[in-house]
């Protein structure tokens, strides 16, 4: 009996702990162009969601962590929904919004106070009532006191008392709305340290990035279409593989700068580049049928400049016909010839459609991240430096020769080495590349860029 009571207490404690750690989730839904992303940006205090006057900018569901009056919660920004629209992308947006509502503890139904009640609002209200979730009706775009009278029209939606707000200016009842949303949220949530590996899926438009994400997650997490440029925001998804946590970030396709129009696409590309800077490992997706392009090389350069680990994923491998035993080796050689500066990056040949070799993404990401965080002891490092110097001393420049006095590793992610020398100007780029290659031979650093800095120190 005593044992049963003990087990019961342990079970209740574990349940309580899980409840404390889980943040409440709030989905924001509404028809296109009512200001959902503007409202999210208002909550975050920064421009995280892409905003444009063009309707339908947000397409996937996007998660952000926010806090109000010391009460943390997760907000889901969704695409504008139009029930009954038969357009392929609009159907996908509706599906994404529906999933967000299923996941949410509460729903904010955002409507446009300037336009008044729209027939689509009635359709959405009916759907939300059927969800069984608490729904809070927020009337947006009440940017001046004269427009407040518009609130009364929205009682016809039969969702309770509407709250008037101005997401653009932060005025009106934004605070009242958040008080209402968080009134039963707890401020006792315990944050856990997050040591997950963050993988950014990057590449040109239509290389299959979103298809890879959906195949990895085994769900339609992001919208996939043959139309290039479907993905606009960077979408985070958490996944566990062999007891290890990963965050997969789907990004917009990065086109040549000259072809990117100002507005939605520019913001999407900027967000993709920011995702590279925020990730631990970047998966550069290349279309197997089209091969490596100048734009792929440019994206690779962005990854290296950001100092991130890199994996080359050749997607759509299932479309390569008449494959032989050496087909992969031939493609390897082709990549080495066209992007020799990525010789150190591991290459995997995958198919998002057939799921061929997809688990290698997680395995390689772990290996690459380990290389990015690797530290070399100072004694061993200087021994290797002395040997590589003896094997190939640098040429003299105007009668002066570079002397390497001492080397130390100053950082990781990427591994960074500081060389103390008699004259920094004598360390030329070709010799720096020689040092990098020898360091890789000795210590690996596969998939990780290497930084080499020089500081002058007088000889003693």
C-alpha positions in Angstrom: 0.0 0.0 0.0 2.8 2.4 1.0 4.6 1.6 -2.3 1.4 2.4 -4.3 1.1 5.7 -2.6 4.7 6.6 -3.3 4.3 5.7 -7.0 1.1 7.8 -7.1 3.0 10.8 -5.7 5.8 10.4 -8.2 3.3 10.2 -11.0 1.6 13.4 -9.8 4.9 15.2 -9.5 5.9 14.2 -13.0 2.6 15.5 -14.4 3.0 18.7 -12.5 6.5 19.2 -13.8 5.4 18.6 -17.4 2.6 21.1 -17.0 5.0 23.7 -15.6 7.4 23.2 -18.5 4.8 23.5 -21.2 4.1 27.0 -22.5 0.5 27.8 -23.4 -0.1 28.2 -27.1 -2.1 30.9 -28.8 -3.1 30.8 -32.5 -3.8 33.9 -34.4 -6.2 33.4 -37.3 -8.3 35.5 -39.7 -8.8 36.2 -43.4 -5.9 37.7 -45.5 -4.6 41.1 -44.8 -6.3 41.8 -41.4 -2.9 42.5 -39.7 -2.1 39.1 -38.1 1.7 39.4 -38.7 1.6 43.1 -37.7 0.0 42.0 -34.4 2.7 39.3 -33.9 5.5 41.9 -34.5 3.8 44.2 -32.0 3.9 41.3 -29.4 7.6 40.6 -30.2 8.7 44.2 -30.4 10.5 43.5 -33.6 9.8 42.7 -37.3 10.0 38.9 -37.2 6.9 38.2 -39.3 6.9 39.5 -42.9 4.4 42.2 -43.4 3.1 43.6 -46.7 -0.1 45.2 -48.0 -0.3 42.3 -50.4 -2.7 39.7 -49.0 -1.5 36.1 -48.4 2.1 37.0 -47.5 2.2 34.6 -44.5 1.6 31.0 -45.7 2.9 28.5 -43.2 2.3 28.5 -39.4 5.2 30.2 -37.6 5.9 29.9 -33.9 7.3 32.7 -31.6 7.9 32.8 -27.9 6.5 35.9 -26.2 5.8 37.1 -22.7 3.2 39.4 -21.2 3.3 40.4 -17.5 5.9 37.8 -16.8 3.7 35.1 -18.3 5.4 33.3 -21.2 3.5 31.7 -24.0 3.9 30.6 -27.6 2.1 32.5 -30.4 1.4 30.9 -33.8 1.2 33.3 -36.8 -0.9 31.8 -39.6 -1.7 32.6 -43.2 -4.9 34.3 -44.1 -7.7 31.8 -44.6 -10.6 31.9 -47.1 -12.9 28.8 -46.5 -14.0 27.3 -49.8 -11.2 28.8 -51.9 -10.1 26.0 -54.3 -6.6 27.5 -55.1 -3.9 24.9 -54.2 -1.9 27.2 -52.0 -5.0 28.7 -50.3 -6.1 25.2 -49.4 -2.7 24.5 -47.9 -2.8 27.7 -46.0 -6.2 26.7 -44.6 -4.8 23.3 -43.6 -1.9 25.0 -41.8 -4.2 27.3 -39.9 -6.4 24.4 -38.9 -3.4 22.5 -37.5 -2.4 25.6 -35.6 -5.9 25.8 -34.0 -5.7 22.1 -33.1 -2.4 22.7 -31.3 -3.5 26.0 -29.6 -4.9 26.4 -26.1 -6.6 29.6 -27.1 -7.4 31.3 -30.4 -7.3 35.0 -31.3 -9.7 35.7 -34.2 -8.4 38.9 -35.8 -10.8 40.9 -38.0 -10.5 44.2 -39.9 -12.2 47.1 -38.2 -11.8 49.4 -41.2 -13.6 47.0 -43.6 -16.3 46.0 -41.2 -17.8 42.5 -41.0 -16.9 40.4 -44.1 -18.9 37.3 -45.2 -15.7 35.3 -44.9 -15.5 36.4 -41.2 -18.9 34.5 -40.6 -17.5 31.4 -42.2 -14.3 31.5 -40.1 -16.4 32.2 -36.9 -18.5 29.1 -37.6 -15.3 27.0 -38.0 -13.8 28.3 -34.8 -16.9 27.7 -32.8 -16.7 24.0 -33.9 -13.1 23.8 -32.6 -14.2 23.8 -29.0 -11.3 26.1 -28.1 -11.7 29.5 -26.3 -11.9 32.2 -29.0 -11.2 35.8 -28.4 -12.4 38.2 -31.0 -10.0 41.1 -31.7 -11.0 44.0 -34.0 -7.9 45.4 -35.6 -7.0 48.6 -37.4 -8.9 50.9 -35.0 -6.2 53.5 -35.4 -8.1 56.5 -34.2 -10.9 57.2 -31.6 -13.5 57.8 -34.4 -13.2 54.3 -35.6 -14.1 52.6 -32.3 -17.8 52.6 -33.1 -17.0 49.9 -35.7 -16.6 47.4 -32.9 -20.4 47.1 -32.4 -20.8 45.5 -35.9 -18.8 42.5 -34.9 -21.2 41.4 -32.2 -23.0 39.7 -35.1 -20.2 37.1 -35.2 -21.6 35.7 -31.9 -18.1 35.2 -30.3 -18.6 37.3 -27.2 -17.4 40.9 -26.6 -14.9 42.0 -29.3 -11.8 43.8 -28.2 -10.7 46.8 -30.3 -7.0 47.2 -31.0 -4.5 48.9 -33.3 -1.7 46.4 -34.0 0.2 49.0 -36.1 0.4 51.7 -33.4 0.1 49.5 -30.3 -2.7 51.7 -29.1 -6.3 50.8 -28.3 -6.8 47.7 -26.3 -3.7 45.6 -27.1 -2.9 45.4 -23.4 -6.5 44.5 -22.5 -6.5 41.8 -25.2 -3.3 40.3 -23.8 -4.6 40.5 -20.2 -7.7 38.6 -21.4 -5.6 36.0 -23.3 -3.2 35.3 -20.4 -5.5 35.7 -17.4 -5.3 32.0 -16.6 -1.7 31.4 -17.8 1.0 30.6 -15.2 4.2 32.5 -14.5 5.9 29.4 -13.0 7.0 27.8 -16.3 10.5 26.4 -15.9 12.8 27.0 -18.9 15.0 24.1 -19.8 18.5 24.6 -21.4 18.2 24.1 -25.1 21.3 22.3 -26.5 19.6 21.2 -29.8 21.4 21.4 -33.1 19.8 23.9 -35.4 19.8 22.9 -39.0 19.0 25.5 -41.7 17.8 24.1 -45.0 19.0 26.6 -47.6 19.3 26.7 -51.4 17.9 28.1 -54.6 14.1 28.2 -55.1 12.4 24.9 -56.0 15.4 22.8 -55.0 13.1 20.8 -52.7 13.8 22.3 -49.3 10.2 22.2 -48.0 9.8 18.7 -49.3 12.8 17.6 -47.3 11.4 19.2 -44.2 8.0 17.5 -44.7 9.6 14.1 -45.3 11.8 14.5 -42.2 8.8 15.4 -40.1 6.5 12.9 -41.8 3.8 15.6 -42.1 2.8 18.5 -44.2 4.6 21.0 -41.9 5.3 23.5 -44.7 3.5 24.2 -48.0 5.0 22.6 -51.0 4.3 23.6 -54.6 5.9 23.4 -58.0 5.7 27.2 -58.1 9.1 28.6 -57.0 9.1 31.0 -54.0 6.2 29.3 -52.2 8.1 29.4 -48.8 8.5 33.0 -47.6 9.1 32.9 -43.9 11.7 30.7 -42.1 9.9 27.9 -40.4 11.2 26.2 -37.3 10.3 22.6 -36.6 11.6 20.5 -33.6 12.3 16.8 -34.2 13.8 14.0 -32.2 16.1 11.5 -34.0 17.7 8.6 -31.9 17.1 10.5 -28.7 18.7 13.6 -30.0 16.9 16.9 -30.5 17.1 19.0 -33.7 15.5 22.1 -34.9 14.9 22.1 -38.7 14.6 25.5 -40.3 12.9 25.7 -43.7 13.9 28.9 -45.5 12.9 30.8 -48.6 14.8 30.1 -51.8 17.7 32.5 -52.3 17.7 33.9 -55.8 20.3 36.2 -57.4 20.2 39.6 -55.8 19.4 41.3 -59.2 16.3 39.2 -59.6 14.9 39.8 -56.1 12.2 42.4 -56.1 11.8 44.7 -53.2 9.0 43.8 -50.8 7.9 40.4 -49.7 10.6 38.4 -51.6 13.4 40.6 -50.3 12.2 40.2 -46.7 12.0 36.4 -47.3 15.6 36.3 -48.6 16.8 38.5 -45.8 15.1 36.1 -43.3 16.8 33.1 -45.0 20.2 34.7 -44.7 19.4 35.5 -41.0 18.5 31.9 -40.5 22.0 30.9 -41.8 23.6 33.2 -39.3 21.4 31.8 -36.5 21.9 28.1 -37.3 24.6 25.6 -36.1 24.7 23.7 -39.4 23.5 24.7 -42.9 22.2 22.1 -45.3 22.9 23.4 -48.8 20.3 21.7 -51.1 21.4 21.3 -54.7 19.1 20.0 -57.4 20.6 16.8 -58.8 19.1 17.3 -62.2 20.3 20.9 -62.6 23.7 20.5 -60.9 25.7 23.2 -59.2 25.0 26.8 -60.2 26.7 30.2 -59.6 23.9 30.9 -57.1 24.6 27.7 -55.2 28.2 28.9 -54.9 27.1 32.3 -53.7 24.9 30.7 -51.0 27.8 28.5 -50.0 29.9 31.6 -49.6 27.3 33.2 -47.3 27.4 30.1 -45.1 31.2 30.2 -44.9 31.2 33.9 -44.2 28.8 33.2 -41.3 31.2 30.6 -40.0 28.7 27.8 -40.0 29.0 24.1 -40.5 27.9 23.0 -43.9 26.6 19.8 -45.5 25.9 19.5 -49.2 22.7 17.7 -49.9 22.1 16.6 -53.5 18.3 16.3 -53.7 16.1 14.6 -56.2 18.6 11.8 -56.6 15.7 9.5 -57.6 15.4 11.5 -60.9 18.9 10.6 -62.0 18.5 7.9 -64.6 20.8 5.0 -65.4 22.7 5.2 -62.1 25.7 3.0 -61.9 28.1 2.1 -59.1 30.3 5.0 -59.8 27.6 7.7 -60.6 27.9 9.1 -57.1 31.7 9.3 -57.3 31.5 11.1 -60.6 29.1 13.6 -59.1 31.5 14.0 -56.2 34.3 14.8 -58.6 32.1 17.3 -60.4 31.3 19.1 -57.2 35.0 19.1 -56.2 35.9 20.7 -59.5 33.2 23.3 -59.4 33.3 24.2 -55.7 36.8 23.3 -54.6 36.5 25.7 -51.6 33.9 23.2 -50.2 36.1 20.1 -50.5 35.9 19.7 -46.7 32.1 19.6 -46.7 30.4 16.2 -46.4 28.1 15.3 -49.3 24.9 13.3 -49.2 22.7 12.1 -52.0 19.0 12.2 -51.0 15.5 12.1 -52.3 12.8 14.0 -50.4 10.2 12.1 -52.4 11.4 8.5 -51.7 13.0 9.4 -48.3 16.3 7.9 -49.6 19.1 8.6 -47.1 17.2 11.3 -45.3 18.4 10.1 -41.8 21.9 10.9 -42.9 21.0 14.6 -42.5 20.8 14.2 -38.7 23.9 11.9 -38.6 26.0 14.3 -40.6 24.7 17.3 -38.7 25.9 15.8 -35.4 29.3 15.0 -36.9 29.7 18.4 -38.4 28.6 20.2 -35.2 31.1 18.1 -33.3 33.8 19.3 -35.7 32.7 22.9 -35.3 33.0 22.8 -31.6 36.3 20.8 -31.5 39.2 22.2 -29.5 42.8 21.3 -30.0 45.4 21.3 -27.1 47.9 24.1 -27.4 50.9 21.7 -27.2 49.6 19.4 -30.0 48.7 22.4 -32.1 52.1 24.0 -31.9 53.8 20.6 -32.7 51.7 20.3 -35.9 52.5 24.0 -36.8 56.2 23.4 -36.4 56.1 20.3 -38.6 54.1 22.0 -41.4 56.5 24.9 -41.3 59.5 22.6 -41.6 57.9 20.7 -44.5 57.2 23.8 -46.5 58.8 27.1 -45.2 57.2 30.2 -46.6 59.1 32.1 -49.3 61.0 35.2 -48.4 59.5 38.6 -49.3 62.0 41.3 -49.9 64.6 39.3 -48.0 62.3 38.7 -45.0 60.7 35.4 -44.0 57.6 34.7 -42.0 58.4 33.1 -38.6 55.6 31.5 -36.7 56.4 32.0 -33.0 53.3 30.5 -31.3 49.8 29.4 -32.2 46.7 29.0 -30.1 43.0 28.2 -30.7 41.0 31.2 -29.6 37.5 29.9 -30.2 35.0 27.5 -31.8 32.0 27.7 -34.1 34.0 28.1 -36.3 37.4 26.8 -34.9 39.5 29.9 -34.8 43.3 30.0 -34.6 45.6 32.9 -33.7 49.1 32.8 -35.1 51.7 35.0 -33.4 54.3 35.9 -36.0 57.2 38.2 -36.5 55.4 40.1 -39.3 51.7 39.7 -40.1 52.1 41.0 -43.7 54.4 38.1 -44.5 51.6 35.5 -44.1 50.2 35.4 -47.6 46.8 33.9 -48.6 48.3 30.9 -50.3 50.3 30.0 -47.2 47.3 30.5 -45.0 45.4 28.0 -47.2 48.3 25.6 -46.8 48.1 25.9 -43.0 44.3 25.3 -43.2 44.8 22.2 -45.3 47.4 20.8 -42.9 45.2 21.5 -39.9 42.4 19.6 -41.6 44.8 16.7 -42.3 45.8 16.6 -38.6 42.5 17.3 -36.8 39.7 16.9 -39.3 37.3 19.8 -39.0 35.1 18.2 -41.7 32.2 20.3 -42.6 33.5 23.3 -40.6 35.1 26.4 -41.9 38.4 27.5 -40.2 39.4 31.0 -39.2 43.1 32.0 -39.1 44.1 35.3 -37.6 47.7 36.7 -37.3 49.1 38.9 -34.6 52.6 40.4 -34.5 54.9 39.7 -31.7 58.6 40.5 -31.5 61.1 37.7 -31.3 62.8 37.1 -28.0 
